Amino acid sequence: MNIPRLVVAAPSSGAGKTTIATGLIAALAARGLAVSPHKVGPDYIDPGYHGLAAGRPGRNLDAFMCGPERIAPLFLHGAAGADVAVVEGVMGLFDGASGRGELASTAHVSKLLRAPVVLVVDASSQSRSVAALVHGFASWDPEVRLAGVILNRVASDRHEQLLREALEEGSGVPVLGSVRRSAAVATPSRHLGLIPAAERSAEALRAVADMGELVAASVDLDAVLELARTAPPLTAEPWDPAREVTPLDAGASAGAGAAPGAARPRIAVAGGAAFSFSYAENTELLTAAGAEVVPFDPLHADALPEGTAGLVIGGGFPELYVRELSANGQLRAAIAAFAASGGPVSAECAGLLYLGRELDGLPMCGVLDTSARMTERLTLGYREAVALEDSVLAPTGARLRGHEFHRTVCEPGAGERPAWGWRLPDGPRTEGFAGAAGAENVHASYLHLHWAGYPQLAASFTAAAAAHRAG
């Protein structure tokens, strides 16, 4: 299958990758092209802006959490029907999982996708030196095809001229565009990075439109498309959630004696501004496993969706909506009652905070005997985890790879039945809750998981929801 594609990279974080990548997606979509947006790494926030720009979900390509062998299949699944795909990198081009060489780096993913790379260079404090920088990145790994440069934060016409002359003389890499400094397209940030698109609504749409207009006026889009079309065909088969899990029999899932075609077990998935972190493949796997996935917003719903047999609460920013979440006592009580009834619950990071007794001193759902608070310390990094107890997600001994990303702390950080164990430089750690007193089927942890790497999670959780429904 041949989908024109390119990877947008940079020498380091902060060079403007997200602005340029989102702007490219928006500008190409404005031409009437179907653009498939992707993000290297585990980040949830950038894909939200990509999705607004493209009108289709932004998807992650994480070789650490999903395995290198799944990168091309996941890409082809996400890019099905697209005219062109834009893949935004992570950190610097060659920065990967700490201590693991190139694994999960932008360079690694570009090679797995056989995609040309466009380097976004922050030119604000240099002129002729830009040629040495680009030459170094172009020659570091011969298997990475650095095929174009976009100059960002260029000060003036004279500055642009100096940069172009240096690159023509010393790098051999063509300049595809020169973007002037612009405060108008700045995307607001806070303690964990950019403010998610789900929280900004009209503002986010305007920001994406501004990025598209800036890139359309500053970048040679025809040259970008020509470069994307040089990517050779990929021989991998597209990832298919239906091949990854064995679906439940619909009648059996509804209980003994149920008629064929009876409703699937209904799994409610929290969303909205407070719980905006999710991977599209997770819900696709739940559906393929036999579930009916129903989204709901805990900021506005006063009850779980009718007939809920399983509950998934992913990541996000509950600390910013703690008063609203706490004030919604009806929903908090409904979630506590569902967990107490044996209902299966899977909660990641923000979900963990929401299920605790309190967050920053305000009452939460009270399902777990833990309290959470904001701190100044950022906890960030990949984790290689082992399941320490049987749970609705995984059996004891299961080994998975995930990601932590938070500025909160839970006290205690693990229950009598901890969810995971992993090793950090300062020693081993147990973390999370694989069930709790009166809520045995609750799995809650700071660990973010991409279920495409471990499709059995979706099958296990859907089976638990079906069993709860059958009662």
C-alpha positions as CSV (number, residue, x, y, z in Angstrom):
1,M,0.0,0.0,0.0
2,N,1.4,3.4,-0.9
3,I,0.3,6.5,1.0
4,P,2.3,9.6,0.4
5,R,3.8,10.6,3.8
6,L,6.5,12.6,5.5
7,V,7.8,13.0,9.1
8,V,8.2,16.5,10.6
9,A,11.2,16.5,13.0
10,A,13.4,19.0,14.8
11,P,16.8,19.1,16.4
12,S,15.2,19.4,19.8
13,S,12.0,20.2,21.6
14,G,10.7,23.7,21.4
15,A,11.7,24.3,17.7
16,G,8.0,24.6,16.6
17,K,7.3,21.1,15.4
18,T,3.6,21.1,16.5
19,T,2.9,24.5,15.0
20,I,4.5,23.5,11.6
21,A,3.0,20.0,11.6
22,T,-0.5,21.2,12.6
23,G,-0.2,24.0,10.1
24,L,0.8,21.6,7.3
25,I,-2.1,19.3,8.1
26,A,-4.5,22.3,8.1
27,A,-3.1,23.8,4.9
28,L,-3.2,20.5,3.0
29,A,-6.7,19.8,4.2
30,A,-7.7,23.3,3.0
31,R,-6.6,22.2,-0.5
32,G,-9.3,19.5,-0.3
33,L,-6.9,16.7,0.5
34,A,-7.7,13.9,3.0
35,V,-4.8,14.2,5.5
36,S,-4.0,11.5,8.0
37,P,-2.3,13.0,11.1
38,H,0.0,11.0,13.3
39,K,2.3,11.7,16.3
40,V,5.5,9.8,17.3
41,G,5.5,8.9,21.0
42,P,2.8,8.7,23.8
43,D,1.7,12.4,23.8
44,Y,-2.1,12.9,23.8
45,I,-2.3,16.6,23.4
46,D,-0.7,17.2,20.0
47,P,-2.9,14.7,18.3
48,G,-5.9,16.7,19.5
49,Y,-4.8,19.7,17.4
50,H,-3.9,17.4,14.5
51,G,-7.4,15.9,14.6
52,L,-9.0,19.4,14.5
53,A,-6.9,20.3,11.5
54,A,-7.5,17.1,9.6
55,G,-11.1,16.3,10.5
56,R,-10.1,12.8,11.5
57,P,-8.5,11.3,14.6
58,G,-4.9,12.1,15.3
59,R,-3.1,8.8,16.1
60,N,0.0,7.8,18.0
61,L,2.9,5.8,16.7
62,D,4.8,4.6,19.7
63,A,7.4,1.9,19.1
64,F,8.1,1.4,22.8
65,M,4.5,0.8,24.0
66,C,3.3,-1.0,20.8
67,G,6.4,-2.6,19.5
68,P,8.4,-1.6,16.3
69,E,6.6,-4.4,14.4
70,R,3.2,-2.6,14.8
71,I,4.3,0.8,13.6
72,A,3.7,0.3,9.9
73,P,0.4,-1.6,10.4
74,L,-0.9,1.0,12.8
75,F,0.1,3.8,10.4
76,L,-1.7,2.0,7.5
77,H,-4.8,1.5,9.6
78,G,-5.0,5.1,10.6
79,A,-4.1,6.5,7.2
80,A,-6.7,4.3,5.3
81,G,-8.3,6.5,2.6
82,A,-6.0,9.4,3.0
83,D,-4.3,11.3,0.2
84,V,-1.3,12.2,2.3
85,A,0.0,11.6,5.9
86,V,1.9,14.0,8.2
87,V,3.7,12.4,11.1
88,E,4.9,14.8,13.8
89,G,8.0,13.7,15.7
90,V,8.9,13.8,19.4
91,M,11.7,15.7,21.0
92,G,14.8,15.8,18.9
93,L,15.1,13.7,15.8
94,F,17.3,11.0,17.4
95,D,15.9,11.2,20.9
96,G,14.3,7.9,21.9
97,A,13.5,5.9,25.0
98,S,16.1,6.6,27.6
99,G,19.0,4.2,27.6
100,R,17.6,2.1,24.7
101,G,19.3,3.6,21.7
102,E,17.1,4.7,18.8
103,L,14.0,2.9,20.1
104,A,10.8,5.0,19.8
105,S,12.7,8.0,18.4
106,T,11.4,10.0,15.5
107,A,14.4,8.6,13.4
108,H,13.4,5.1,14.3
109,V,9.8,5.6,13.3
110,S,10.8,7.3,10.1
111,K,12.8,4.3,9.1
112,L,10.0,1.9,10.0
113,L,7.7,4.0,7.8
114,R,10.3,4.5,5.1
115,A,9.3,8.1,5.1
116,P,11.3,11.2,4.2
117,V,12.0,13.7,7.1
118,V,11.5,17.4,7.1
119,L,13.6,19.2,9.7
120,V,12.1,22.2,11.5
121,V,14.9,24.5,12.6
122,D,14.5,27.3,15.0
123,A,16.6,29.9,13.2
124,S,16.0,32.7,15.7
125,S,19.6,32.9,17.0
126,Q,21.7,31.8,14.1
127,S,22.6,32.4,10.5
128,R,25.4,30.6,8.8
129,S,25.6,28.0,11.6
130,V,22.3,26.5,10.4
131,A,24.2,24.8,7.6
132,A,26.5,22.9,10.0
133,L,23.5,21.9,12.1
134,V,21.5,20.6,9.2
135,H,24.6,18.8,7.7
136,G,25.1,17.1,11.0
137,F,21.6,15.8,11.3
138,A,21.5,14.8,7.6
139,S,24.7,12.7,7.9
140,W,24.3,11.2,11.4
141,D,22.3,8.1,10.3
142,P,22.5,7.3,6.6
143,E,19.2,5.2,6.9
144,V,17.3,8.4,7.8
145,R,16.4,10.4,4.7
146,L,16.5,14.0,5.8
147,A,15.0,15.5,2.6
148,G,13.9,19.1,3.5
149,V,14.2,21.9,5.9
150,I,11.6,24.4,7.1
151,L,13.1,27.4,8.8
152,N,11.1,28.7,11.7
153,R,11.1,32.0,13.6
154,V,12.9,33.8,10.9
155,A,13.3,37.5,11.8
156,S,13.4,39.2,8.4
157,D,14.0,38.9,4.7
158,R,17.7,39.5,5.2
159,H,17.9,36.8,7.9
160,E,16.1,34.4,5.5
161,Q,18.6,35.2,2.7
162,L,21.6,34.5,4.9
163,L,20.0,31.2,6.1
164,R,19.2,30.1,2.5
165,E,22.7,30.9,1.2
166,A,24.3,29.0,4.0
167,L,22.2,25.9,3.4
168,E,22.7,26.0,-0.3
169,E,26.4,26.2,0.2
170,G,26.9,23.7,3.0
171,S,24.1,21.2,3.5
172,G,22.6,20.0,0.2
173,V,19.2,19.8,1.9
174,P,16.5,21.9,0.1
175,V,14.6,24.6,2.0
176,L,10.8,24.0,1.8
177,G,9.7,27.1,3.6
178,S,10.6,30.0,5.8
179,V,8.2,30.9,8.6
180,R,8.4,34.3,10.3
181,R,8.1,34.8,14.1
182,S,4.4,35.1,14.9
183,A,2.8,35.5,18.3
184,A,-0.6,35.2,16.7
185,V,-0.3,31.4,16.4
186,A,1.1,30.7,19.9
187,T,-0.7,27.9,21.6
188,P,-1.1,28.4,25.3
189,S,0.7,26.0,27.7
190,R,0.6,25.0,31.3
191,H,2.1,22.5,33.7
192,L,2.0,19.4,31.4
193,G,2.5,21.2,28.1
194,L,0.0,22.6,25.6
195,I,-3.6,23.1,26.7
196,P,-5.6,20.3,25.1
197,A,-7.8,21.2,22.1
198,A,-10.8,19.7,23.9
199,E,-10.6,22.4,26.5
200,R,-10.3,25.3,24.1
201,S,-13.1,24.6,21.6
202,A,-13.6,27.8,19.5
203,E,-10.1,29.1,20.5
204,A,-8.5,25.8,19.4
205,L,-10.2,25.9,16.0
206,R,-9.0,29.5,15.5
207,A,-5.5,28.5,16.5
208,V,-5.5,25.6,14.1
209,A,-6.8,27.9,11.3
210,D,-4.1,30.4,12.0
211,M,-1.4,27.8,11.9
212,G,-2.7,26.6,8.5
213,E,-2.8,30.1,7.1
214,L,0.8,30.8,8.3
215,V,2.2,27.6,6.8
216,A,0.3,28.0,3.6
217,A,1.8,31.5,3.2
218,S,5.3,30.4,4.2
219,V,5.9,26.8,2.9
220,D,6.0,25.4,-0.6
221,L,3.1,23.0,-0.3
222,D,3.6,21.6,-3.8
223,A,7.2,20.7,-2.9
224,V,6.0,19.1,0.4
225,L,3.5,17.0,-1.5
226,E,6.1,16.0,-4.1
227,L,8.5,15.0,-1.3
228,A,5.7,13.0,0.4
229,R,5.0,11.1,-2.8
230,T,8.6,9.8,-2.9
231,A,7.9,7.5,0.0
232,P,8.0,3.9,-1.3
233,P,5.1,1.4,-0.8
234,L,4.9,-0.3,2.6
235,T,4.5,-4.1,2.5
236,A,2.9,-4.4,5.9
237,E,-0.8,-5.3,6.3
238,P,-2.9,-2.6,7.9
239,W,-3.6,-3.2,11.6
240,D,-7.2,-4.6,12.1
241,P,-8.7,-4.6,15.6
242,A,-11.0,-7.4,14.5
243,R,-8.0,-9.7,14.0
244,E,-6.5,-8.8,17.4
245,V,-9.2,-10.0,19.6
246,T,-11.8,-12.8,19.7
247,P,-15.3,-11.2,19.9
248,L,-17.8,-12.3,22.5
249,D,-20.9,-14.1,21.3
250,A,-23.6,-11.4,21.6
251,G,-26.2,-13.7,23.0
252,A,-23.8,-15.2,25.6
253,S,-22.7,-11.8,26.6
254,A,-26.2,-10.9,27.6
255,G,-26.7,-13.8,29.9
256,A,-28.1,-17.4,29.8
257,G,-31.0,-17.8,27.5
258,A,-30.5,-14.5,25.7
259,A,-31.7,-14.4,22.2
260,P,-29.1,-14.2,19.4
261,G,-28.3,-10.6,18.5
262,A,-28.9,-9.4,22.1
263,A,-27.1,-6.2,23.0
264,R,-23.4,-6.1,23.6
265,P,-22.1,-5.3,27.1
266,R,-22.2,-1.5,27.3
267,I,-18.8,0.1,28.3
268,A,-19.0,3.8,29.3
269,V,-15.8,5.8,28.4
270,A,-15.2,9.1,30.2
271,G,-14.4,12.0,28.0
272,G,-14.8,15.8,27.8
273,A,-12.4,18.5,29.0
274,A,-11.4,16.8,32.2
275,F,-10.7,13.3,30.7
276,S,-9.4,14.1,27.2
277,F,-6.5,11.6,27.0
278,S,-7.3,8.5,25.0
279,Y,-6.0,6.4,22.1
280,A,-8.5,5.8,19.3
281,E,-7.3,2.1,19.1
282,N,-8.3,1.4,22.7
283,T,-12.0,1.9,22.0
284,E,-11.7,0.3,18.5
285,L,-10.4,-2.8,20.3
286,L,-13.2,-2.8,22.9
287,T,-15.7,-2.6,20.0
288,A,-14.0,-5.5,18.2
289,A,-14.0,-7.5,21.4
290,G,-17.8,-7.3,21.5
291,A,-18.5,-4.1,23.6
292,E,-20.8,-1.2,22.9
293,V,-18.7,1.8,23.7
294,V,-20.7,4.8,25.0
295,P,-18.9,8.1,25.7
296,F,-20.0,10.4,28.5
297,D,-18.6,13.6,30.1
298,P,-18.3,13.5,33.9
299,L,-18.4,17.3,34.0
300,H,-22.0,17.3,32.8
301,A,-23.5,13.8,33.2
302,D,-25.3,13.2,36.5
303,A,-25.4,9.4,36.0
304,L,-23.6,6.7,34.1
305,P,-25.1,5.8,30.7
306,E,-28.1,3.5,31.2
307,G,-27.1,-0.1,31.2
308,T,-23.4,0.5,31.9
309,A,-21.6,-2.9,32.4
310,G,-18.0,-1.5,32.4
311,L,-16.4,1.8,33.0
312,V,-13.2,3.3,31.5
313,I,-11.8,6.6,32.9
314,G,-8.6,7.7,31.1
315,G,-6.2,10.5,31.6
316,G,-6.6,14.2,31.5
317,F,-6.7,17.2,33.9
318,P,-9.1,16.6,36.7
319,E,-7.0,18.9,38.9
320,L,-8.2,21.8,36.8
321,Y,-11.9,20.8,37.1
322,V,-11.7,19.5,40.6
323,R,-14.5,21.8,41.9
324,E,-16.9,20.9,39.1
325,L,-16.1,17.2,39.5
326,S,-16.6,17.3,43.2
327,A,-19.8,19.3,43.0
328,N,-21.3,16.6,40.7
329,G,-22.2,14.4,43.7
330,Q,-24.8,12.4,41.8
331,L,-22.3,11.0,39.4
332,R,-19.7,10.4,42.1
333,A,-22.2,8.4,44.0
334,A,-23.3,6.5,40.9
335,I,-19.6,5.5,40.1
336,A,-19.0,4.4,43.7
337,A,-22.2,2.3,43.6
338,F,-21.2,0.8,40.3
339,A,-17.8,-0.2,41.6
340,A,-19.3,-1.6,44.8
341,S,-21.7,-3.7,42.8
342,G,-18.7,-5.5,41.2
343,G,-18.7,-3.4,38.0
344,P,-15.4,-3.5,36.2
345,V,-13.5,-0.2,36.1
346,S,-10.3,0.7,34.3
347,A,-8.8,4.0,35.4
348,E,-5.5,5.6,34.2
349,C,-3.9,8.7,35.8
350,A,-6.7,11.2,35.9
351,G,-9.1,8.3,36.4
352,L,-7.1,7.2,39.4
353,L,-7.3,10.6,41.0
354,Y,-11.1,10.8,40.4
355,L,-11.6,7.4,42.1
356,G,-9.8,8.4,45.2
357,R,-11.2,9.9,48.4
358,E,-10.2,13.5,47.5
359,L,-8.1,15.6,45.2
360,D,-6.5,18.8,46.6
361,G,-8.8,18.5,49.6
362,L,-12.1,18.2,47.7
363,P,-14.2,15.0,47.7
364,M,-13.9,12.6,44.7
365,C,-15.7,9.2,44.2
366,G,-14.3,7.5,47.3
367,V,-13.8,4.2,45.5
368,L,-10.1,3.9,46.5
369,D,-8.6,4.6,49.9
370,T,-6.1,7.1,48.6
371,S,-5.9,10.9,48.4
372,A,-4.2,13.0,45.7
373,R,-2.7,16.4,45.5
374,M,-0.8,18.6,43.0
375,T,3.0,18.9,43.4
376,E,5.8,20.8,41.7
377,R,7.5,17.6,40.6
378,L,6.9,16.2,37.1
379,T,6.9,12.4,36.9
380,L,7.6,11.5,33.3
381,G,8.9,8.5,31.5
382,Y,8.4,5.1,29.9
383,R,7.9,2.1,32.3
384,E,8.3,-1.6,31.9
385,A,5.7,-3.0,34.2
386,V,4.7,-6.4,35.5
387,A,1.2,-7.1,36.8
388,L,1.4,-8.1,40.5
389,E,-2.2,-9.3,40.9
390,D,-4.9,-10.7,38.7
391,S,-7.3,-8.0,37.6
392,V,-10.0,-7.1,35.1
393,L,-7.2,-6.1,32.7
394,A,-4.3,-8.6,33.0
395,P,-3.3,-11.7,34.9
396,T,-0.5,-11.8,37.4
397,G,2.9,-11.8,35.7
398,A,1.8,-10.1,32.6
399,R,4.5,-7.8,31.3
400,L,3.5,-4.5,29.6
401,R,5.1,-1.2,28.6
402,G,3.5,2.1,29.4
403,H,4.1,5.7,30.2
404,E,3.8,8.0,33.2
405,F,3.1,11.7,32.9
406,H,1.8,13.7,35.9
407,R,2.4,16.4,38.5
408,T,0.3,14.8,41.2
409,V,0.9,12.3,43.9
410,C,-1.4,9.8,45.5
411,E,-1.0,8.8,49.2
412,P,-0.8,5.9,49.4
413,G,0.4,5.2,45.9
414,A,-0.5,1.6,45.9
415,G,-3.1,-0.6,47.6
416,E,-2.9,-3.9,49.4
417,R,-3.2,-5.4,45.9
418,P,-0.9,-3.2,43.8
419,A,-1.5,-3.1,40.1
420,W,2.1,-2.9,38.8
421,G,5.7,-3.3,39.8
422,W,8.6,-1.7,37.9
423,R,12.2,-0.7,38.5
424,L,13.4,2.9,38.5
425,P,17.1,4.0,38.9
426,D,16.5,4.5,42.7
427,G,15.0,1.0,43.1
428,P,11.9,-1.1,42.6
429,R,8.4,0.4,43.0
430,T,4.9,-0.9,43.4
431,E,2.1,1.2,42.1
432,G,-1.7,1.4,41.6
433,F,-4.6,-0.7,42.7
434,A,-5.7,-4.0,41.2
435,G,-8.9,-4.1,43.2
436,A,-9.8,-2.7,46.6
437,A,-12.0,-3.5,49.5
438,G,-15.6,-3.4,48.3
439,A,-14.4,-2.7,44.7
440,E,-12.6,-5.9,43.7
441,N,-13.0,-5.3,40.0
442,V,-11.4,-1.8,39.9
443,H,-8.0,-1.4,38.2
444,A,-6.5,2.1,38.8
445,S,-3.0,3.3,38.1
446,Y,-0.9,6.2,36.9
447,L,0.4,4.0,34.0
448,H,-0.9,5.0,30.6
449,L,-1.2,2.0,28.2
450,H,-1.7,1.8,24.5
451,W,-3.9,-1.2,24.1
452,A,-2.9,-1.8,20.5
453,G,0.3,-3.2,22.0
454,Y,-1.6,-5.5,24.3
455,P,-5.0,-6.3,22.7
456,Q,-5.8,-8.9,25.3
457,L,-6.5,-6.0,27.7
458,A,-9.6,-5.1,25.7
459,A,-10.7,-8.7,25.5
460,S,-10.3,-9.2,29.2
461,F,-12.1,-6.0,30.2
462,T,-15.0,-6.7,27.8
463,A,-15.3,-10.2,29.2
464,A,-15.5,-8.8,32.7
465,A,-18.2,-6.4,31.6
466,A,-20.2,-9.2,30.0
467,A,-19.9,-11.3,33.2
468,H,-21.0,-8.3,35.3
469,R,-24.0,-7.8,33.0
470,A,-24.9,-11.5,33.2
471,G,-24.7,-11.1,37.0
